[in-house]
Every structure is written in C-alpha cells, then in structure tokens.
C-alpha cells in the first residue's frame, strides 16, 4: 500500500513512517501543504494521513487537492483540533476517519484492520 503522511511535528511523522514501513508499505512524507501537494505529483497514495494545522496553510488544502485530482485515496485526518463543525465539513468532503492526537499504535492497527478489534 502507498501511504502519504502529512505532519509537521517531526517526532509524530517519524513514528508514523516507521510504523508503516515496518508493515511493508511504501511511504512518502511531507511537513507542509506545499510539500504534500508536490508528493501528489509523483505518488497516488492509497491512504493519506493529513494533519490540519501545517506551516504554509491548512491540511484541508491537501484534502481538496486529492479530491480535485479525483484520487481514490482514503483520507484520514490526524489532529489535536476538536472542532465539531470542521469535523462535519471534512467528513462531508470525503474524509473517512478523524483521529485525535496522540495517535496510538492500537488506533492505527484498528484503522487498518478493523477485524482486529476484540470488542
């Protein structure tokens, strides 16, 4: 699976990158809106994890760019921002999941393999 990670906090970005690489996925990373849009030039991700508050703009711009390009990417927001109106807007845009920081390994495991949930 091709994974795009868009996150400006380098410690979080590195943890996510290691998780996906250890699970055998191809990973591209970006720390800004501009870098993320640039990654879309060279990669059509199967899944994208996008932080909302980024240097040079808002993660919504990255999500809108994926929609504009009609990429069949599964879009997941990772954020510390708990704004119900924004969450609704993003879900209506086609975001499939909305994860609050701190994101845990269990969160990622359940997101990628819902059958792993013991409950």
Phi and psi restraints in degrees (range 20) as a CNS / XPLOR table:
assign (resid 1 and name C) (resid 2 and name N)
       (resid 2 and name CA) (resid 2 and name C) 1.0 -95.2 20.0 2
assign (resid 2 and name N) (resid 2 and name CA)
       (resid 2 and name C) (resid 3 and name N) 1.0 123.9 20.0 2
assign (resid 2 and name C) (resid 3 and name N)
       (resid 3 and name CA) (resid 3 and name C) 1.0 -118.9 20.0 2
assign (resid 3 and name N) (resid 3 and name CA)
       (resid 3 and name C) (resid 4 and name N) 1.0 130.5 20.0 2
assign (resid 3 and name C) (resid 4 and name N)
       (resid 4 and name CA) (resid 4 and name C) 1.0 -109.0 20.0 2
assign (resid 4 and name N) (resid 4 and name CA)
       (resid 4 and name C) (resid 5 and name N) 1.0 126.2 20.0 2
assign (resid 4 and name C) (resid 5 and name N)
       (resid 5 and name CA) (resid 5 and name C) 1.0 -113.7 20.0 2
assign (resid 5 and name N) (resid 5 and name CA)
       (resid 5 and name C) (resid 6 and name N) 1.0 120.8 20.0 2
assign (resid 5 and name C) (resid 6 and name N)
       (resid 6 and name CA) (resid 6 and name C) 1.0 -119.8 20.0 2
assign (resid 6 and name N) (resid 6 and name CA)
       (resid 6 and name C) (resid 7 and name N) 1.0 106.1 20.0 2
assign (resid 6 and name C) (resid 7 and name N)
       (resid 7 and name CA) (resid 7 and name C) 1.0 -157.0 20.0 2
assign (resid 7 and name N) (resid 7 and name CA)
       (resid 7 and name C) (resid 8 and name N) 1.0 132.6 20.0 2
assign (resid 7 and name C) (resid 8 and name N)
       (resid 8 and name CA) (resid 8 and name C) 1.0 -92.0 20.0 2
assign (resid 8 and name N) (resid 8 and name CA)
       (resid 8 and name C) (resid 9 and name N) 1.0 -14.3 20.0 2
assign (resid 8 and name C) (resid 9 and name N)
       (resid 9 and name CA) (resid 9 and name C) 1.0 -84.9 20.0 2
assign (resid 9 and name N) (resid 9 and name CA)
       (resid 9 and name C) (resid 10 and name N) 1.0 108.9 20.0 2
assign (resid 9 and name C) (resid 10 and name N)
       (resid 10 and name CA) (resid 10 and name C) 1.0 -61.9 20.0 2
assign (resid 10 and name N) (resid 10 and name CA)
       (resid 10 and name C) (resid 11 and name N) 1.0 -33.4 20.0 2
assign (resid 10 and name C) (resid 11 and name N)
       (resid 11 and name CA) (resid 11 and name C) 1.0 -66.4 20.0 2
assign (resid 11 and name N) (resid 11 and name CA)
       (resid 11 and name C) (resid 12 and name N) 1.0 -41.4 20.0 2
assign (resid 11 and name C) (resid 12 and name N)
       (resid 12 and name CA) (resid 12 and name C) 1.0 -67.4 20.0 2
assign (resid 12 and name N) (resid 12 and name CA)
       (resid 12 and name C) (resid 13 and name N) 1.0 -44.0 20.0 2
assign (resid 12 and name C) (resid 13 and name N)
       (resid 13 and name CA) (resid 13 and name C) 1.0 -58.4 20.0 2
assign (resid 13 and name N) (resid 13 and name CA)
       (resid 13 and name C) (resid 14 and name N) 1.0 -44.1 20.0 2
assign (resid 13 and name C) (resid 14 and name N)
       (resid 14 and name CA) (resid 14 and name C) 1.0 -66.0 20.0 2
assign (resid 14 and name N) (resid 14 and name CA)
       (resid 14 and name C) (resid 15 and name N) 1.0 -41.8 20.0 2
assign (resid 14 and name C) (resid 15 and name N)
       (resid 15 and name CA) (resid 15 and name C) 1.0 -61.9 20.0 2
assign (resid 15 and name N) (resid 15 and name CA)
       (resid 15 and name C) (resid 16 and name N) 1.0 -45.0 20.0 2
assign (resid 15 and name C) (resid 16 and name N)
       (resid 16 and name CA) (resid 16 and name C) 1.0 -62.9 20.0 2
assign (resid 16 and name N) (resid 16 and name CA)
       (resid 16 and name C) (resid 17 and name N) 1.0 -44.1 20.0 2
assign (resid 16 and name C) (resid 17 and name N)
       (resid 17 and name CA) (resid 17 and name C) 1.0 -59.3 20.0 2
assign (resid 17 and name N) (resid 17 and name CA)
       (resid 17 and name C) (resid 18 and name N) 1.0 -47.4 20.0 2
assign (resid 17 and name C) (resid 18 and name N)
       (resid 18 and name CA) (resid 18 and name C) 1.0 -62.1 20.0 2
assign (resid 18 and name N) (resid 18 and name CA)
       (resid 18 and name C) (resid 19 and name N) 1.0 -42.7 20.0 2
assign (resid 18 and name C) (resid 19 and name N)
       (resid 19 and name CA) (resid 19 and name C) 1.0 -56.8 20.0 2
assign (resid 19 and name N) (resid 19 and name CA)
       (resid 19 and name C) (resid 20 and name N) 1.0 -51.2 20.0 2
assign (resid 19 and name C) (resid 20 and name N)
       (resid 20 and name CA) (resid 20 and name C) 1.0 -71.0 20.0 2
assign (resid 20 and name N) (resid 20 and name CA)
       (resid 20 and name C) (resid 21 and name N) 1.0 -37.8 20.0 2
assign (resid 20 and name C) (resid 21 and name N)
       (resid 21 and name CA) (resid 21 and name C) 1.0 -65.5 20.0 2
assign (resid 21 and name N) (resid 21 and name CA)
       (resid 21 and name C) (resid 22 and name N) 1.0 -39.8 20.0 2
assign (resid 21 and name C) (resid 22 and name N)
       (resid 22 and name CA) (resid 22 and name C) 1.0 -65.4 20.0 2
assign (resid 22 and name N) (resid 22 and name CA)
       (resid 22 and name C) (resid 23 and name N) 1.0 -22.6 20.0 2
assign (resid 22 and name C) (resid 23 and name N)
       (resid 23 and name CA) (resid 23 and name C) 1.0 -94.6 20.0 2
assign (resid 23 and name N) (resid 23 and name CA)
       (resid 23 and name C) (resid 24 and name N) 1.0 12.4 20.0 2
assign (resid 23 and name C) (resid 24 and name N)
       (resid 24 and name CA) (resid 24 and name C) 1.0 81.7 20.0 2
assign (resid 24 and name N) (resid 24 and name CA)
       (resid 24 and name C) (resid 25 and name N) 1.0 18.2 20.0 2
assign (resid 24 and name C) (resid 25 and name N)
       (resid 25 and name CA) (resid 25 and name C) 1.0 -95.2 20.0 2
assign (resid 25 and name N) (resid 25 and name CA)
       (resid 25 and name C) (resid 26 and name N) 1.0 151.9 20.0 2
assign (resid 25 and name C) (resid 26 and name N)
       (resid 26 and name CA) (resid 26 and name C) 1.0 -81.8 20.0 2
assign (resid 26 and name N) (resid 26 and name CA)
       (resid 26 and name C) (resid 27 and name N) 1.0 126.6 20.0 2
assign (resid 26 and name C) (resid 27 and name N)
       (resid 27 and name CA) (resid 27 and name C) 1.0 -122.6 20.0 2
assign (resid 27 and name N) (resid 27 and name CA)
       (resid 27 and name C) (resid 28 and name N) 1.0 134.6 20.0 2
assign (resid 27 and name C) (resid 28 and name N)
       (resid 28 and name CA) (resid 28 and name C) 1.0 -121.0 20.0 2
assign (resid 28 and name N) (resid 28 and name CA)
       (resid 28 and name C) (resid 29 and name N) 1.0 143.4 20.0 2
assign (resid 28 and name C) (resid 29 and name N)
       (resid 29 and name CA) (resid 29 and name C) 1.0 -124.2 20.0 2
assign (resid 29 and name N) (resid 29 and name CA)
       (resid 29 and name C) (resid 30 and name N) 1.0 156.0 20.0 2
assign (resid 29 and name C) (resid 30 and name N)
       (resid 30 and name CA) (resid 30 and name C) 1.0 -151.1 20.0 2
assign (resid 30 and name N) (resid 30 and name CA)
       (resid 30 and name C) (resid 31 and name N) 1.0 145.9 20.0 2
assign (resid 30 and name C) (resid 31 and name N)
       (resid 31 and name CA) (resid 31 and name C) 1.0 -110.2 20.0 2
assign (resid 31 and name N) (resid 31 and name CA)
       (resid 31 and name C) (resid 32 and name N) 1.0 -10.8 20.0 2
assign (resid 31 and name C) (resid 32 and name N)
       (resid 32 and name CA) (resid 32 and name C) 1.0 -133.5 20.0 2
assign (resid 32 and name N) (resid 32 and name CA)
       (resid 32 and name C) (resid 33 and name N) 1.0 165.5 20.0 2
assign (resid 32 and name C) (resid 33 and name N)
       (resid 33 and name CA) (resid 33 and name C) 1.0 -59.9 20.0 2
assign (resid 33 and name N) (resid 33 and name CA)
       (resid 33 and name C) (resid 34 and name N) 1.0 -45.6 20.0 2
assign (resid 33 and name C) (resid 34 and name N)
       (resid 34 and name CA) (resid 34 and name C) 1.0 -59.7 20.0 2
assign (resid 34 and name N) (resid 34 and name CA)
       (resid 34 and name C) (resid 35 and name N) 1.0 -45.1 20.0 2
assign (resid 34 and name C) (resid 35 and name N)
       (resid 35 and name CA) (resid 35 and name C) 1.0 -62.6 20.0 2
assign (resid 35 and name N) (resid 35 and name CA)
       (resid 35 and name C) (resid 36 and name N) 1.0 -41.6 20.0 2
assign (resid 35 and name C) (resid 36 and name N)
       (resid 36 and name CA) (resid 36 and name C) 1.0 -63.5 20.0 2
assign (resid 36 and name N) (resid 36 and name CA)
       (resid 36 and name C) (resid 37 and name N) 1.0 -45.0 20.0 2
assign (resid 36 and name C) (resid 37 and name N)
       (resid 37 and name CA) (resid 37 and name C) 1.0 -63.1 20.0 2
assign (resid 37 and name N) (resid 37 and name CA)
       (resid 37 and name C) (resid 38 and name N) 1.0 -37.4 20.0 2
assign (resid 37 and name C) (resid 38 and name N)
       (resid 38 and name CA) (resid 38 and name C) 1.0 -63.6 20.0 2
assign (resid 38 and name N) (resid 38 and name CA)
       (resid 38 and name C) (resid 39 and name N) 1.0 -37.6 20.0 2
assign (resid 38 and name C) (resid 39 and name N)
       (resid 39 and name CA) (resid 39 and name C) 1.0 -63.2 20.0 2
assign (resid 39 and name N) (resid 39 and name CA)
       (resid 39 and name C) (resid 40 and name N) 1.0 -30.7 20.0 2
assign (resid 39 and name C) (resid 40 and name N)
       (resid 40 and name CA) (resid 40 and name C) 1.0 -68.3 20.0 2
assign (resid 40 and name N) (resid 40 and name CA)
       (resid 40 and name C) (resid 41 and name N) 1.0 -18.1 20.0 2
assign (resid 40 and name C) (resid 41 and name N)
       (resid 41 and name CA) (resid 41 and name C) 1.0 -70.3 20.0 2
assign (resid 41 and name N) (resid 41 and name CA)
       (resid 41 and name C) (resid 42 and name N) 1.0 -33.6 20.0 2
assign (resid 41 and name C) (resid 42 and name N)
       (resid 42 and name CA) (resid 42 and name C) 1.0 -109.3 20.0 2
assign (resid 42 and name N) (resid 42 and name CA)
       (resid 42 and name C) (resid 43 and name N) 1.0 -4.9 20.0 2
assign (resid 42 and name C) (resid 43 and name N)
       (resid 43 and name CA) (resid 43 and name C) 1.0 -146.6 20.0 2
assign (resid 43 and name N) (resid 43 and name CA)
       (resid 43 and name C) (resid 44 and name N) 1.0 137.8 20.0 2
assign (resid 43 and name C) (resid 44 and name N)
       (resid 44 and name CA) (resid 44 and name C) 1.0 -108.2 20.0 2
assign (resid 44 and name N) (resid 44 and name CA)
       (resid 44 and name C) (resid 45 and name N) 1.0 94.9 20.0 2
assign (resid 44 and name C) (resid 45 and name N)
       (resid 45 and name CA) (resid 45 and name C) 1.0 -68.4 20.0 2
assign (resid 45 and name N) (resid 45 and name CA)
       (resid 45 and name C) (resid 46 and name N) 1.0 146.6 20.0 2
assign (resid 45 and name C) (resid 46 and name N)
       (resid 46 and name CA) (resid 46 and name C) 1.0 -78.3 20.0 2
assign (resid 46 and name N) (resid 46 and name CA)
       (resid 46 and name C) (resid 47 and name N) 1.0 -31.4 20.0 2
assign (resid 46 and name C) (resid 47 and name N)
       (resid 47 and name CA) (resid 47 and name C) 1.0 -146.0 20.0 2
assign (resid 47 and name N) (resid 47 and name CA)
       (resid 47 and name C) (resid 48 and name N) 1.0 142.3 20.0 2
assign (resid 47 and name C) (resid 48 and name N)
       (resid 48 and name CA) (resid 48 and name C) 1.0 -132.3 20.0 2
assign (resid 48 and name N) (resid 48 and name CA)
       (resid 48 and name C) (resid 49 and name N) 1.0 132.4 20.0 2
assign (resid 48 and name C) (resid 49 and name N)
       (resid 49 and name CA) (resid 49 and name C) 1.0 -107.1 20.0 2
assign (resid 49 and name N) (resid 49 and name CA)
       (resid 49 and name C) (resid 50 and name N) 1.0 116.7 20.0 2
assign (resid 49 and name C) (resid 50 and name N)
       (resid 50 and name CA) (resid 50 and name C) 1.0 -124.4 20.0 2
assign (resid 50 and name N) (resid 50 and name CA)
       (resid 50 and name C) (resid 51 and name N) 1.0 121.1 20.0 2
assign (resid 50 and name C) (resid 51 and name N)
       (resid 51 and name CA) (resid 51 and name C) 1.0 -74.1 20.0 2
assign (resid 51 and name N) (resid 51 and name CA)
       (resid 51 and name C) (resid 52 and name N) 1.0 152.2 20.0 2
assign (resid 51 and name C) (resid 52 and name N)
       (resid 52 and name CA) (resid 52 and name C) 1.0 -88.2 20.0 2
assign (resid 52 and name N) (resid 52 and name CA)
       (resid 52 and name C) (resid 53 and name N) 1.0 -42.6 20.0 2
assign (resid 52 and name C) (resid 53 and name N)
       (resid 53 and name CA) (resid 53 and name C) 1.0 -95.2 20.0 2
assign (resid 53 and name N) (resid 53 and name CA)
       (resid 53 and name C) (resid 54 and name N) 1.0 108.7 20.0 2
assign (resid 53 and name C) (resid 54 and name N)
       (resid 54 and name CA) (resid 54 and name C) 1.0 -131.5 20.0 2
assign (resid 54 and name N) (resid 54 and name CA)
       (resid 54 and name C) (resid 55 and name N) 1.0 153.8 20.0 2
assign (resid 54 and name C) (resid 55 and name N)
       (resid 55 and name CA) (resid 55 and name C) 1.0 -61.9 20.0 2
assign (resid 55 and name N) (resid 55 and name CA)
       (resid 55 and name C) (resid 56 and name N) 1.0 135.4 20.0 2
assign (resid 55 and name C) (resid 56 and name N)
       (resid 56 and name CA) (resid 56 and name C) 1.0 81.7 20.0 2
assign (resid 56 and name N) (resid 56 and name CA)
       (resid 56 and name C) (resid 57 and name N) 1.0 12.2 20.0 2
assign (resid 56 and name C) (resid 57 and name N)
       (resid 57 and name CA) (resid 57 and name C) 1.0 150.2 20.0 2
assign (resid 57 and name N) (resid 57 and name CA)
       (resid 57 and name C) (resid 58 and name N) 1.0 -162.2 20.0 2
assign (resid 57 and name C) (resid 58 and name N)
       (resid 58 and name CA) (resid 58 and name C) 1.0 -118.2 20.0 2
assign (resid 58 and name N) (resid 58 and name CA)
       (resid 58 and name C) (resid 59 and name N) 1.0 142.6 20.0 2
assign (resid 58 and name C) (resid 59 and name N)
       (resid 59 and name CA) (resid 59 and name C) 1.0 -57.4 20.0 2
assign (resid 59 and name N) (resid 59 and name CA)
       (resid 59 and name C) (resid 60 and name N) 1.0 -24.3 20.0 2
assign (resid 59 and name C) (resid 60 and name N)
       (resid 60 and name CA) (resid 60 and name C) 1.0 -55.0 20.0 2
assign (resid 60 and name N) (resid 60 and name CA)
       (resid 60 and name C) (resid 61 and name N) 1.0 -34.7 20.0 2
assign (resid 60 and name C) (resid 61 and name N)
       (resid 61 and name CA) (resid 61 and name C) 1.0 -61.6 20.0 2
assign (resid 61 and name N) (resid 61 and name CA)
       (resid 61 and name C) (resid 62 and name N) 1.0 -40.4 20.0 2
assign (resid 61 and name C) (resid 62 and name N)
       (resid 62 and name CA) (resid 62 and name C) 1.0 -65.7 20.0 2
assign (resid 62 and name N) (resid 62 and name CA)
       (resid 62 and name C) (resid 63 and name N) 1.0 -44.7 20.0 2
assign (resid 62 and name C) (resid 63 and name N)
       (resid 63 and name CA) (resid 63 and name C) 1.0 -61.9 20.0 2
assign (resid 63 and name N) (resid 63 and name CA)
       (resid 63 and name C) (resid 64 and name N) 1.0 -43.2 20.0 2
assign (resid 63 and name C) (resid 64 and name N)
       (resid 64 and name CA) (resid 64 and name C) 1.0 -63.4 20.0 2
assign (resid 64 and name N) (resid 64 and name CA)
       (resid 64 and name C) (resid 65 and name N) 1.0 -35.8 20.0 2
assign (resid 64 and name C) (resid 65 and name N)
       (resid 65 and name CA) (resid 65 and name C) 1.0 -65.6 20.0 2
assign (resid 65 and name N) (resid 65 and name CA)
       (resid 65 and name C) (resid 66 and name N) 1.0 -39.4 20.0 2
assign (resid 65 and name C) (resid 66 and name N)
       (resid 66 and name CA) (resid 66 and name C) 1.0 -63.2 20.0 2
assign (resid 66 and name N) (resid 66 and name CA)
       (resid 66 and name C) (resid 67 and name N) 1.0 -41.3 20.0 2
assign (resid 66 and name C) (resid 67 and name N)
       (resid 67 and name CA) (resid 67 and name C) 1.0 -66.0 20.0 2
assign (resid 67 and name N) (resid 67 and name CA)
       (resid 67 and name C) (resid 68 and name N) 1.0 -44.8 20.0 2
assign (resid 67 and name C) (resid 68 and name N)
       (resid 68 and name CA) (resid 68 and name C) 1.0 -58.1 20.0 2
assign (resid 68 and name N) (resid 68 and name CA)
       (resid 68 and name C) (resid 69 and name N) 1.0 -38.8 20.0 2
assign (resid 68 and name C) (resid 69 and name N)
       (resid 69 and name CA) (resid 69 and name C) 1.0 -82.4 20.0 2
assign (resid 69 and name N) (resid 69 and name CA)
       (resid 69 and name C) (resid 70 and name N) 1.0 -1.7 20.0 2
assign (resid 69 and name C) (resid 70 and name N)
       (resid 70 and name CA) (resid 70 and name C) 1.0 57.4 20.0 2
assign (resid 70 and name N) (resid 70 and name CA)
       (resid 70 and name C) (resid 71 and name N) 1.0 38.8 20.0 2
assign (resid 70 and name C) (resid 71 and name N)
       (resid 71 and name CA) (resid 71 and name C) 1.0 -76.7 20.0 2
assign (resid 71 and name N) (resid 71 and name CA)
       (resid 71 and name C) (resid 72 and name N) 1.0 135.9 20.0 2
assign (resid 71 and name C) (resid 72 and name N)
       (resid 72 and name CA) (resid 72 and name C) 1.0 -81.6 20.0 2
assign (resid 72 and name N) (resid 72 and name CA)
       (resid 72 and name C) (resid 73 and name N) 1.0 30.8 20.0 2
assign (resid 72 and name C) (resid 73 and name N)
       (resid 73 and name CA) (resid 73 and name C) 1.0 -72.2 20.0 2
assign (resid 73 and name N) (resid 73 and name CA)
       (resid 73 and name C) (resid 74 and name N) 1.0 135.3 20.0 2
assign (resid 73 and name C) (resid 74 and name N)
       (resid 74 and name CA) (resid 74 and name C) 1.0 -76.3 20.0 2
assign (resid 74 and name N) (resid 74 and name CA)
       (resid 74 and name C) (resid 75 and name N) 1.0 121.4 20.0 2
assign (resid 74 and name C) (resid 75 and name N)
       (resid 75 and name CA) (resid 75 and name C) 1.0 -104.5 20.0 2
assign (resid 75 and name N) (resid 75 and name CA)
       (resid 75 and name C) (resid 76 and name N) 1.0 124.6 20.0 2
assign (resid 75 and name C) (resid 76 and name N)
       (resid 76 and name CA) (resid 76 and name C) 1.0 -127.5 20.0 2
assign (resid 76 and name N) (resid 76 and name CA)
       (resid 76 and name C) (resid 77 and name N) 1.0 127.8 20.0 2
assign (resid 76 and name C) (resid 77 and name N)
       (resid 77 and name CA) (resid 77 and name C) 1.0 -92.6 20.0 2
assign (resid 77 and name N) (resid 77 and name CA)
       (resid 77 and name C) (resid 78 and name N) 1.0 136.0 20.0 2
assign (resid 77 and name C) (resid 78 and name N)
       (resid 78 and name CA) (resid 78 and name C) 1.0 -122.4 20.0 2
assign (resid 78 and name N) (resid 78 and name CA)
       (resid 78 and name C) (resid 79 and name N) 1.0 123.8 20.0 2
assign (resid 78 and name C) (resid 79 and name N)
       (resid 79 and name CA) (resid 79 and name C) 1.0 -159.8 20.0 2
assign (resid 79 and name N) (resid 79 and name CA)
       (resid 79 and name C) (resid 80 and name N) 1.0 162.0 20.0 2
assign (resid 79 and name C) (resid 80 and name N)
       (resid 80 and name CA) (resid 80 and name C) 1.0 -98.8 20.0 2
assign (resid 80 and name N) (resid 80 and name CA)
       (resid 80 and name C) (resid 81 and name N) 1.0 -4.6 20.0 2
assign (resid 80 and name C) (resid 81 and name N)
       (resid 81 and name CA) (resid 81 and name C) 1.0 -81.8 20.0 2
assign (resid 81 and name N) (resid 81 and name CA)
       (resid 81 and name C) (resid 82 and name N) 1.0 115.6 20.0 2
assign (resid 81 and name C) (resid 82 and name N)
       (resid 82 and name CA) (resid 82 and name C) 1.0 -108.0 20.0 2
assign (resid 82 and name N) (resid 82 and name CA)
       (resid 82 and name C) (resid 83 and name N) 1.0 78.6 20.0 2
assign (resid 82 and name C) (resid 83 and name N)
       (resid 83 and name CA) (resid 83 and name C) 1.0 -116.5 20.0 2
assign (resid 83 and name N) (resid 83 and name CA)
       (resid 83 and name C) (resid 84 and name N) 1.0 108.5 20.0 2
assign (resid 83 and name C) (resid 84 and name N)
       (resid 84 and name CA) (resid 84 and name C) 1.0 -59.0 20.0 2
assign (resid 84 and name N) (resid 84 and name CA)
       (resid 84 and name C) (resid 85 and name N) 1.0 -41.4 20.0 2
assign (resid 84 and name C) (resid 85 and name N)
       (resid 85 and name CA) (resid 85 and name C) 1.0 -62.3 20.0 2
assign (resid 85 and name N) (resid 85 and name CA)
       (resid 85 and name C) (resid 86 and name N) 1.0 -44.2 20.0 2
assign (resid 85 and name C) (resid 86 and name N)
       (resid 86 and name CA) (resid 86 and name C) 1.0 -65.0 20.0 2
assign (resid 86 and name N) (resid 86 and name CA)
       (resid 86 and name C) (resid 87 and name N) 1.0 -41.3 20.0 2
assign (resid 86 and name C) (resid 87 and name N)
       (resid 87 and name CA) (resid 87 and name C) 1.0 -60.1 20.0 2
assign (resid 87 and name N) (resid 87 and name CA)
       (resid 87 and name C) (resid 88 and name N) 1.0 -44.7 20.0 2
assign (resid 87 and name C) (resid 88 and name N)
       (resid 88 and name CA) (resid 88 and name C) 1.0 -60.7 20.0 2
assign (resid 88 and name N) (resid 88 and name CA)
       (resid 88 and name C) (resid 89 and name N) 1.0 -45.3 20.0 2
assign (resid 88 and name C) (resid 89 and name N)
       (resid 89 and name CA) (resid 89 and name C) 1.0 -58.6 20.0 2
assign (resid 89 and name N) (resid 89 and name CA)
       (resid 89 and name C) (resid 90 and name N) 1.0 -45.6 20.0 2
assign (resid 89 and name C) (resid 90 and name N)
       (resid 90 and name CA) (resid 90 and name C) 1.0 -67.5 20.0 2
assign (resid 90 and name N) (resid 90 and name CA)
       (resid 90 and name C) (resid 91 and name N) 1.0 -39.9 20.0 2
assign (resid 90 and name C) (resid 91 and name N)
       (resid 91 and name CA) (resid 91 and name C) 1.0 -64.5 20.0 2
assign (resid 91 and name N) (resid 91 and name CA)
       (resid 91 and name C) (resid 92 and name N) 1.0 -37.8 20.0 2
assign (resid 91 and name C) (resid 92 and name N)
       (resid 92 and name CA) (resid 92 and name C) 1.0 -67.3 20.0 2
assign (resid 92 and name N) (resid 92 and name CA)
       (resid 92 and name C) (resid 93 and name N) 1.0 -28.3 20.0 2
assign (resid 92 and name C) (resid 93 and name N)
       (resid 93 and name CA) (resid 93 and name C) 1.0 -72.6 20.0 2
assign (resid 93 and name N) (resid 93 and name CA)
       (resid 93 and name C) (resid 94 and name N) 1.0 -17.7 20.0 2
assign (resid 93 and name C) (resid 94 and name N)
       (resid 94 and name CA) (resid 94 and name C) 1.0 117.9 20.0 2
assign (resid 94 and name N) (resid 94 and name CA)
       (resid 94 and name C) (resid 95 and name N) 1.0 7.0 20.0 2
assign (resid 94 and name C) (resid 95 and name N)
       (resid 95 and name CA) (resid 95 and name C) 1.0 -66.7 20.0 2
assign (resid 95 and name N) (resid 95 and name CA)
       (resid 95 and name C) (resid 96 and name N) 1.0 130.8 20.0 2
assign (resid 95 and name C) (resid 96 and name N)
       (resid 96 and name CA) (resid 96 and name C) 1.0 -89.2 20.0 2
assign (resid 96 and name N) (resid 96 and name CA)
       (resid 96 and name C) (resid 97 and name N) 1.0 -27.6 20.0 2
assign (resid 96 and name C) (resid 97 and name N)
       (resid 97 and name CA) (resid 97 and name C) 1.0 -146.6 20.0 2
assign (resid 97 and name N) (resid 97 and name CA)
       (resid 97 and name C) (resid 98 and name N) 1.0 156.4 20.0 2
assign (resid 97 and name C) (resid 98 and name N)
       (resid 98 and name CA) (resid 98 and name C) 1.0 -136.2 20.0 2
assign (resid 98 and name N) (resid 98 and name CA)
       (resid 98 and name C) (resid 99 and name N) 1.0 106.0 20.0 2
assign (resid 98 and name C) (resid 99 and name N)
       (resid 99 and name CA) (resid 99 and name C) 1.0 -104.7 20.0 2
assign (resid 99 and name N) (resid 99 and name CA)
       (resid 99 and name C) (resid 100 and name N) 1.0 135.3 20.0 2
assign (resid 99 and name C) (resid 100 and name N)
       (resid 100 and name CA) (resid 100 and name C) 1.0 -93.7 20.0 2
assign (resid 100 and name N) (resid 100 and name CA)
       (resid 100 and name C) (resid 101 and name N) 1.0 140.2 20.0 2
assign (resid 100 and name C) (resid 101 and name N)
       (resid 101 and name CA) (resid 101 and name C) 1.0 -74.0 20.0 2
assign (resid 101 and name N) (resid 101 and name CA)
       (resid 101 and name C) (resid 102 and name N) 1.0 146.0 20.0 2
assign (resid 101 and name C) (resid 102 and name N)
       (resid 102 and name CA) (resid 102 and name C) 1.0 -79.6 20.0 2
assign (resid 102 and name N) (resid 102 and name CA)
       (resid 102 and name C) (resid 103 and name N) 1.0 135.4 20.0 2
assign (resid 102 and name C) (resid 103 and name N)
       (resid 103 and name CA) (resid 103 and name C) 1.0 -82.0 20.0 2
assign (resid 103 and name N) (resid 103 and name CA)
       (resid 103 and name C) (resid 104 and name N) 1.0 133.6 20.0 2
assign (resid 103 and name C) (resid 104 and name N)
       (resid 104 and name CA) (resid 104 and name C) 1.0 -104.7 20.0 2
assign (resid 104 and name N) (resid 104 and name CA)
       (resid 104 and name C) (resid 105 and name N) 1.0 164.9 20.0 2
assign (resid 104 and name C) (resid 105 and name N)
       (resid 105 and name CA) (resid 105 and name C) 1.0 -59.5 20.0 2
assign (resid 105 and name N) (resid 105 and name CA)
       (resid 105 and name C) (resid 106 and name N) 1.0 -39.8 20.0 2
assign (resid 105 and name C) (resid 106 and name N)
       (resid 106 and name CA) (resid 106 and name C) 1.0 -61.2 20.0 2
assign (resid 106 and name N) (resid 106 and name CA)
       (resid 106 and name C) (resid 107 and name N) 1.0 -41.3 20.0 2
assign (resid 106 and name C) (resid 107 and name N)
       (resid 107 and name CA) (resid 107 and name C) 1.0 -56.4 20.0 2
assign (resid 107 and name N) (resid 107 and name CA)
       (resid 107 and name C) (resid 108 and name N) 1.0 -47.2 20.0 2
assign (resid 107 and name C) (resid 108 and name N)
       (resid 108 and name CA) (resid 108 and name C) 1.0 -66.4 20.0 2
assign (resid 108 and name N) (resid 108 and name CA)
       (resid 108 and name C) (resid 109 and name N) 1.0 -43.9 20.0 2
assign (resid 108 and name C) (resid 109 and name N)
       (resid 109 and name CA) (resid 109 and name C) 1.0 -58.9 20.0 2
assign (resid 109 and name N) (resid 109 and name CA)
       (resid 109 and name C) (resid 110 and name N) 1.0 -45.2 20.0 2
assign (resid 109 and name C) (resid 110 and name N)
       (resid 110 and name CA) (resid 110 and name C) 1.0 -68.9 20.0 2
assign (resid 110 and name N) (resid 110 and name CA)
       (resid 110 and name C) (resid 111 and name N) 1.0 -33.6 20.0 2
assign (resid 110 and name C) (resid 111 and name N)
       (resid 111 and name CA) (resid 111 and name C) 1.0 -67.3 20.0 2
assign (resid 111 and name N) (resid 111 and name CA)
       (resid 111 and name C) (resid 112 and name N) 1.0 -41.0 20.0 2
assign (resid 111 and name C) (resid 112 and name N)
       (resid 112 and name CA) (resid 112 and name C) 1.0 -86.1 20.0 2
assign (resid 112 and name N) (resid 112 and name CA)
       (resid 112 and name C) (resid 113 and name N) 1.0 -23.4 20.0 2
assign (resid 112 and name C) (resid 113 and name N)
       (resid 113 and name CA) (resid 113 and name C) 1.0 -142.3 20.0 2
assign (resid 113 and name N) (resid 113 and name CA)
       (resid 113 and name C) (resid 114 and name N) 1.0 78.2 20.0 2
assign (resid 113 and name C) (resid 114 and name N)
       (resid 114 and name CA) (resid 114 and name C) 1.0 -56.6 20.0 2
assign (resid 114 and name N) (resid 114 and name CA)
       (resid 114 and name C) (resid 115 and name N) 1.0 -25.4 20.0 2
assign (resid 114 and name C) (resid 115 and name N)
       (resid 115 and name CA) (resid 115 and name C) 1.0 -66.3 20.0 2
assign (resid 115 and name N) (resid 115 and name CA)
       (resid 115 and name C) (resid 116 and name N) 1.0 -15.7 20.0 2
assign (resid 115 and name C) (resid 116 and name N)
       (resid 116 and name CA) (resid 116 and name C) 1.0 -75.8 20.0 2
assign (resid 116 and name N) (resid 116 and name CA)
       (resid 116 and name C) (resid 117 and name N) 1.0 -10.9 20.0 2
assign (resid 116 and name C) (resid 117 and name N)
       (resid 117 and name CA) (resid 117 and name C) 1.0 -70.7 20.0 2
assign (resid 117 and name N) (resid 117 and name CA)
       (resid 117 and name C) (resid 118 and name N) 1.0 116.6 20.0 2
assign (resid 117 and name C) (resid 118 and name N)
       (resid 118 and name CA) (resid 118 and name C) 1.0 -73.4 20.0 2
assign (resid 118 and name N) (resid 118 and name CA)
       (resid 118 and name C) (resid 119 and name N) 1.0 -13.3 20.0 2
